[in-house]
Amino acid sequence: MSVMSWDRLICDKRLGLEDYHDPKCGTRSDFQRDFDRLVFSSPFRRLQNKTQVFPLPGSVFVHNRLTHSMEVASVGRSLANEIVRELRVRHAMEPWVGKLDAVDEIVGAACLAHDLGNPPFGHSGEKAISTFFSEGEGAALREELTEAQWADLTHFEGNANSFRQLTHQFKGRRPGGFAMTYSMLASIVKYPFESRLAGRNGKFGFFATEVDTFRKIADELGMISTPGPEGEVCYARHPLVYIVEAADDICYQVMDMEDAHKLHVVSTEEVTEAFLGFFNEERRAHMLGVMGNVADPNEKIAYMRSSVIGTLVSCCARAFVDNEDMILHGRFEGSLLDHITSLERNGYHRCSELAWNKIYCAGDVVDIELAGNRIISFLLGKLIHAVRNPSLNYSRLLLSKVPQQYDTAAPTLYGKIQSALDHMSAMTDVYALDLYRKLNGHSLPAV
């Protein structure tokens, strides 16, 4: 029976630099270099101007993709440290036990990178791209693409695009993309299978162009291969994916509530009831006593938020440690949050219900989804027409605005479409809106 080993799963080999060896000893590990490389990268900086849930900018600060990613990295490292503390004891006699010390660095970098490929306008941006092909103008391209390519487009996934952003050799760039470590790259792929296996939820982990890259990484790390019914590439998750996923789920659920409270979408009473639902009567009474000494409602919410995050981190760490064997055998089902104790799990579900009922259908959230859908559909239509007809005057003008790293002259139609998607998904909300206005003649440079 196949089982994954931490000795292979934790690997500092770099994509594109496999044959390069630097014997010098430095103060930073290769996994810390991953983290630092991301922090100083342009794609990471652009996340500051991409919507998380609520529109930005505004008079009240709310989370954007950048602040969300930084918070996920913080929670992810805390969660990783709790897990490693116990795994180190469990595996104390193994010669590779020291490798576990790198887990928090790998998870931290993966958390920073997990949203790197998300398009503008929040999660609705992903939907806008996929429906452009399944329902909109892009549907006319169906007969010119393979089944795998069409599945990539109609199930466009930010997670798969993050893997592409990190690994693809764009024009003028070095092999291996960001040249990240194998373990870090595997840790961001929540759905380690190709788009033809996306199913009803439309989730997958890598585009057709990155299948071989992912297979290379997964095989090196000893990840368990479970091919699809027609030979599709499919693997069991890298164990650290569960930690990254839990950190992301904890942050977006809890922080969306805090943002909604600041914007008066949900009341102090509603958030208080939801957050206190994570705790037993004794802990709840203590927390109410502490909040009795605080007058500022936002400070009360922040106190409860930190308590909820701390509780969920401990619960998820316990779930990982208790299920380590199932995870390493590739038989663990669901997320870590599905396996925490009932009190905290029910509290999380109540928060999720409140979010769906009051936050994600709020007027401003729907407005950004409507506007984003219109802007992305319009820009994609123009970009794809331009890459297919580059000799036209309008096309030449538009393509002159596309960064040279995107191969608009790719030899295949799918390559041309991907260049348009690479440019589209890299845009910030503000840039996409500005380009939309200019192409419609609603905005002109100052003269």
N, C-alpha and C positions, 0 to 999 in steps of 0.2 A: 504493500500500500504506500502511495506517495505521501511524503511529509516534507514540509519546508524546514530549513535549518537556519537559525539566526546567524550561524557562521558564514553562510552564503548570502543571506538576505541583507546583511550590512556590508556594503561594498563601496569603496571610494574610487573605483574605476570611473573615468570621465568619458562621456560620449564624445567621440571624435578625436579623443586624445589617448586612446587605449595603448598606443605604443610609446607614449611619452612618459619618461620616468625622471622625476626630479628628486635626487637623494637628499637634498638639503632639509634640515629640520626647521620648522617655523613655529611661531607661537599660535598660529591658527590651524585648525584641522581642515581637511578638504571640505567637510560638511559646513564648517563655519564660513569658508570661502563661498560656498553656494549661497548662503544667507546674505553675505555682504555684496556679492555680485548682483543679486536681485534688488537690494536696497538702492544701489547706485544706477540701476538700469532705467532707460526711458519708458519701457512698457509699464514698469511698476509705478513710476511717477505719474503716468497718465491716469492711473486709477483714482487719483484725487478728484478728477472731473468726470467720473462715471457714477451714475445713480446706483445706490444700493436698493432702496425702496421708495423713499420720498424724494420729490424733486429738489434740485439744488441748482444754484445757491439760494439762500433765503436769509431772512433776518434771524431765524432760529437755527442753530447748528444741528444738523442731523448727520448720520453716518453716510459716507461715500464708500466706494469700493476700497480705497486706500486705508482709511481708518478701520474699516471692517477687517481687512486682511491683517493689519497689525494686531488687532485684538485677538483674532483667531490664532495668530502665531503665539501670543502670550499665553492663551488658554491651552493651546496644544502642547507647549513646552511644559507647563505645569502638569498636565495630564500625563505626558510622557515620563516625567520625573517620578511621579507616584507609581507608575507601572514598573519602571526600571528598578526602583528601590526593592520591590518584591521579587522581580525576576532575578535580580543579582543574587539574592539569597537562595532561590530555588535552583539556580544553575551554577552555584559557587564553585563546584568541582570541575566545570567544563573549561578546557583551555582557551576557549574563545569568549569567556564571560566578560572580559574587558571591552569587547566590541559594543556591549549594551550601553556603555557610557555615551555613545554617539547618537543614541536614539532621539534625545531631545533636540539636538542640532539638526538632524534630518527632518524631524517633524516640524520644527520651526521654519525651516526653509520651504518645505512643502506647503505649509499654511500660507506663507507669504505669496506663493506662486499659484495657489489653487484657483484664483479668479482672473489670472493674467490674460486669458483668452476671451473673456466675456465682452460682448459688444456694448455699445452705449445703450442707455435707457433701461438698465436693470434686466431682470429675467425676461421681461417682455421683448427685449431686443433679440434674444435667441428665438423666441416664437415668431417674431416678425420675419426673421431670415428664413426659417424653415417653411413658413406659410407662403412666402414669396414664391417658393418653388412648388409647393403642393397645391396652392389655391390661386396664386397670382400670376403675374406676367411670366415668371420663370417656368411655369408648367409646360410651356411650348418647347422646352429643351429636353423633355423626357426621352424622346426617341434617339437622341444623339449621345446619350450617356449609358454607361454600363449599369447593371443593377446595383453594384456596390457604390458607385459614384452617386447615383440617384438617392440611395439610402443615406449617404453622408449629408446631402443637401437638404433633404426633406426632414431629417432628424437633427439638424444643426445643433451642436452641443458645445457650450462654453468649456466644459471639461476637456473634451477632445481637442478643442482649439488651443487650450493652454498647453497641452502636450506638444502640439504642432509649433506653437510660438517658441517653446523652449528647445526643440530638437531639430527643426527644419533648417537646412542651409539656404537662407535667402541669398539673393544675388549680392555678390561682393562680400559676403560674410564667410566665416570659417566653418569647416565641417563640424557637425555636432551642435550647431546653434549656439546656445548659451554654454555648451560644454559642461553641463551639470553632471553630478555623480549619478551612477545607475540607481542607487537606492532612493535618492531624492526624487528622481523622475518617476520611478515606479510608485512612489507614495502619493502622487497626486492623481493617479488614475483610479477613480472610484468605480468605473465600469469597465473592467479589463477585457473587453470583447469588441468586435467590429460592429459597424452600424447595421448590418443585415440581421443582427441578433438584438436590435434595440427594443423590439416588442412594443407593447402598447404605451409604455411610459416614455418611449423615444430616447432613452439614455444609452450612450455607448462611450467608449474611451479613447478612440483614435480613428482618424480618417484613413481611407484606403492608401493614401500616400505615406502614411506613417506605420503601416502594419508591420513591415519588416523591421523597423526601428524598435517597435515595442517588443516584438518577438525576440530580438537580439538581447534586449535588456532583461526580459523575463527569464529567458533560458539561462543567462549568466547568473541570475540571482536564485535559480532553482525554484521558481514559481511553478505551481502545478498547472499543467496544460489540460484543458477539458474542451476539445474541439466541438464546434456546433454540428448539427445533423448533416450539413453539406460541406463539412470540413472548414467552416469559418474559424478564424482565430479567436480563441477564448481561453482565459486563464482564471484561476482563483486569485483573489485579491492579495496583494502584498499586505502583510499584517499591519504595517504602519498606516495604511489607508484608513483603517477603522478609527485610529486616533485623530487623524486629520479631519475625517468626516464628523466625528463627535464634537470636536472643537468648533467646527463651522456651524453645526446644528445648534449648539449651545449659544453661540454668539448671536446668530441672526435671530433666533427666537426671542432671547432675552433682551437684546439691544433694540430690536424692532419695537418692543413694548415700551422701552424707555423713550425712544424717539417719538412714538405715537402719543405718549403722555405729554411731552414737551410741546407738541403741536396741537394739544387739546382734542385729539382724535378719540382717545379713551380717557376716562376720568381717573383721578387719584384713587377713588374707592375701587374701581374695577381692577386697576393694576395691583393694588394692595391685596385684594382678595385672591387674585391669580397667583401672586408671588408667595403669599403666606400658605397657599395650598401645597407647597413643597415640604412643609414641616409638620411635625407632630405638635400636640397641644402645648407641651412644655416649652419647646423651642419657640413656638408662635407667641406664647405669653411673654417670653424674654424679649423677643424682637419688638413687640408692641410697647414694652416698657422702655426700651432704648429709644424708640421713635417718639415716645412721649416727651422726651427732652429736646426734640428737634421741631422747629416751626416750619421750616422750608419744605414744601411737598416734594420738590425735586431732590432734596437731600435724603428724604425718607425713601424715595424710589431707588436712589443710587445705593443706599445701604442694603435694601432688600435684594437689589440686583446682584450685588457682590456676594451676598449670602447664597443666593440661588446658584450662581456660577460655581462657587466653592463646593456646594453640595453635589451638583451634577458632575463635577470633575472627579470627586471621590467615588461616586457611584459608578461612573464609566470606567475608572481605573480598576475597581473591583470586578466589574463585568469582564474586562479584558483579561485580567489575571486568572479569574475562575474558568475562562473559556479558552485559555491559551492553546491547549491541545487541539481543540476543535478548529481554531483559527489556523494553526500550522498545518492541519490536515485538509484545509480548504472546505470544511463542512459547516462552518459557522454561518448562520442565516440571519439576515436583517442587520441592523446597526447596533452599536453598543447601547444606545438609548432604549432599544427594544428589550434589553436584557437587564435593566436596572430594577431595583425593588419597586413594588407597586405604588407606594406613597409618592415617590418622586416621579415615577412614570406617569401616574395619573395627573400630577401637577403639570407635567410637560404637555400632556394632551389637552388639558384645560387651557393652557396658554396658547396652544396651537389653534384651538377652536375660536378663542377670542380674537386672535390675529386674523383668521380667515373671515370671521363675521364682521369685524369692525375696521381692521387696518388695511388689508389688501384690496378691499372694495371701496376704500375711502375715495372721495372725489378727486383729490390731487393725485393719488396713485393711479386711478383710472385715466385721468387726463394725460399723465406722462406716458401711459401705455398706448393711448390713442395717437398722441403726437409722435411717439417713437415709431409706431407701426407705419405711419404715413411717411415719415422722413426716411426710414431705412428702406422701405419699398421703393420710394422714388429714386434714392441714390443708387441702390442696387441695379435698378432698371437702366439707369444712365451709364453706370460703370460697365455692366455686362455688354450693353450695346456698343460701348466704346472699344472694349477689348476685342470684340468680334469684328468690328469695322474700323480699324485703326487709321485707315487712310482718309476718312471723312474729316472735314475741317473741324466740326464740333468735337469729334473724338480726339483729334490731336490736341486741342485746347484742354479738354478734360484730363487726358492722360498725362499732360505735362504737370498736373497737380498731384499725381500719384507718386509716392516715394520710389526711388529707383530700385530699392531692394525687392519690390514686388514685381514678379516676372509677368508683365502684361502681354509679352510676346511669346509666351510659353507655346510649345509645339502642339499641345493638345487642347481641346475645348475645355476639358476639366481643369487643366492647369491655368487657363485664362480665367475661368470662373473663380478658382481659388485665389488668384491674385486680387480679384475684386473683393472677395470675402476677407482676405488678409487686411486689405486697406480699410474696409468697412468696420471690421471688428476692432481695429486698433484706434478708431476715432473716439474722441471724448464726446460727451453730450454736446458741449458748446461748439466744437468743431463741426460735428454733423449738422447741427442746426444752422450754423453760419454758412456752410457749403450749400445746404438746401435752399436757403434764402438767396444766395448768389446765383445759383443755377435757375431759380425761378424769377430772377430779375428784381427781387425785393430788397436787395442790399448791394450797394456799390461802394468801392473804395472812396475815401474822402478826397476831394480835389480842391 
